[in-house]
């Protein structure tokens, strides 16, 4: 799947992943390949990405997620930072 995480200042992540877990107003959702199209509001929390056996953690202060056809995900975040930053 192709995921892009964008803030007003920069692109935080742009690449291929196996899954993404995101904090929404209705609880945490996990997006896998061929997920149905979706638009949801994000709340502050940790976005967890899995790529092969590696986990990438990104702190986010809210925003929106859009799941598009062909396994593409777009996150528009107010702020976001990778754990190592």
N, C-alpha and C positions, 0 to 999 in steps of 0.2 A: 504494500500500500504506500501511497505517496502522501506525506504529511508536511504541511507548512504552518509554522507558528509565527505570526506577525504582530508586532506592537507598533504604536505610532512612531517609535524611534528607529526600529530595525527589524530584520528577519532573524528570529532567535533559532529556528530549526527549519531545515528544508531537506528532506531526504526520505528514503525508504524505511519502513518499519513493519513489524509483524502484528503489533497491537498497540492500542493507546487506551489508557484509563484516565478519565477526566471527571472532575467534581462539578456536578450540575445542581441546580436548585432542587431537583427531585432525587438526589443521591448520585453515587458514582456510577458511571457507565463505562463499559469496555467496548471498544470498536475493533472488530476483526474484519478480515477480508470479506468482501461482498456484503457488507452491512447495508441495510436499507437507507435511502436518503433521509436526512435528519437535519434539523436546525434546533439548537438548544442554547440556553443561557448558561454561562459558567459562573461559578462562585470562586472565592479565594480558596486556594488549596494547591495540591501537588498534582501535576500531570505526570503520569508514569508511562514511558514508552518502552516497548520491548523490541529489540532488534537482535536476531539470532538468540543467544542466551544472555545478552547484555541488557541491563536496565538503565534508562536515562531518566533522571528526575528533573523536572522543571517547575519552579514555584511560579504561580500565576495569581494575579489579584482580581480575576474576573474577566468577562468578555463573552464571546460567542463561539460556538463550534458549528461547522457546516460539513456534513458528510455528503459527498457528491457521488454520482455514478462512476463506475470504473475504479472503485476503491481509492478515491481521493478524499483527503480530509483537510479542511482549512480552519485554523483557529485564529481568531482576531482577539487578542488579549489587550487589556488595559496596560498591564506590565507583565513581564515574564523574564526569568533568569534561570540558567542552568545551574545545577547544584555546585559545580566546580567554579562558578563565577562568584 
